[in-house]
Amino acid sequence: MDTTGLESLSASELHERAVRYAVHHGDLGFLWNLLKVIPAAEAATGREMTADLSHVSALLSDAIAAGEGDLGEALRPVYLEYLRAHPDA
């Protein structure tokens, strides 16, 4: 898909494309960055996170579903930036 068409995709579709591409190409840097920005994206949506062991589990769960709802929309710029840098995704 040409990068100009990315804007029309839902946050869920952007998440799926970006994560699928990163996993397929072993791009741990992107996946790690995604894990790092999720707490800020959650804060932007009004969700409060706690820093404990259950937070790690919740963070991984959120990373899997990070294309849905308000969180997906908050992460939309992250997905768009990554997919624009990888037009073959």
C-alpha positions as CSV (number, residue, x, y, z in Angstrom):
1,M,0.0,0.0,0.0
2,D,1.3,3.4,-0.8
3,T,1.9,5.5,2.3
4,T,-0.7,8.1,1.3
5,G,-3.4,5.5,1.8
6,L,-2.4,4.8,5.4
7,E,-4.4,7.7,6.8
8,S,-7.6,6.0,5.7
9,L,-6.9,2.9,7.7
10,S,-8.3,2.4,11.2
11,A,-6.0,2.3,14.2
12,S,-6.6,-1.4,14.5
13,E,-5.5,-2.0,10.9
14,L,-2.4,0.2,11.4
15,H,-1.6,-1.7,14.5
16,E,-1.9,-5.0,12.8
17,R,0.2,-4.0,9.8
18,A,3.0,-2.4,11.9
19,V,3.2,-5.2,14.5
20,R,3.0,-7.9,11.8
21,Y,5.8,-6.3,9.8
22,A,7.9,-5.8,12.9
23,V,7.5,-9.4,14.1
24,H,8.1,-10.8,10.6
25,H,11.3,-8.7,10.2
26,G,12.5,-9.2,13.8
27,D,12.3,-5.4,14.5
28,L,12.6,-5.6,18.2
29,G,13.4,-1.9,18.3
30,F,9.9,-1.0,17.1
31,L,8.2,-3.5,19.4
32,W,10.3,-2.3,22.4
33,N,9.4,1.3,21.5
34,L,5.7,0.4,21.3
35,L,5.9,-1.1,24.8
36,K,7.6,2.1,26.1
37,V,5.0,4.5,24.6
38,I,1.9,2.6,25.6
39,P,1.9,4.0,29.2
40,A,1.9,7.6,27.9
41,A,-0.8,6.8,25.3
42,E,-2.9,5.2,28.1
43,A,-2.4,8.4,30.2
44,A,-3.5,10.5,27.3
45,T,-6.8,8.4,27.2
46,G,-7.3,8.9,30.9
47,R,-6.3,5.4,32.0
48,E,-4.1,5.3,35.1
49,M,-1.5,2.6,35.3
50,T,0.4,1.3,38.3
51,A,4.1,0.3,38.3
52,D,4.1,-3.2,39.7
53,L,4.4,-6.8,38.5
54,S,0.8,-6.9,37.3
55,H,1.7,-3.8,35.3
56,V,4.1,-5.8,33.2
57,S,1.4,-8.4,32.4
58,A,-1.1,-5.6,31.7
59,L,1.4,-3.8,29.4
60,L,2.0,-7.0,27.4
61,S,-1.8,-7.5,27.1
62,D,-2.2,-3.9,26.1
63,A,0.5,-4.2,23.4
64,I,-1.4,-7.1,21.8
65,A,-4.6,-5.1,21.8
66,A,-3.0,-1.7,21.3
67,G,-4.9,-1.0,18.0
68,E,-8.3,-0.9,19.6
69,G,-10.4,2.0,20.9
70,D,-8.9,5.1,22.5
71,L,-5.5,3.5,23.0
72,G,-5.3,2.6,19.3
73,E,-6.1,6.2,18.4
74,A,-3.5,7.5,20.8
75,L,-0.9,5.3,19.2
76,R,-2.0,6.1,15.6
77,P,1.0,8.5,15.0
78,V,3.4,5.8,16.1
79,Y,2.0,3.3,13.6
80,L,1.8,5.8,10.8
81,E,5.4,6.9,11.4
82,Y,6.6,3.3,11.3
83,L,4.6,2.3,8.3
84,R,5.7,5.3,6.4
85,A,9.3,4.3,7.1
86,H,8.5,0.8,5.8
87,P,6.4,1.2,2.7
88,D,6.6,-2.5,1.9
89,A,4.7,-3.3,5.1
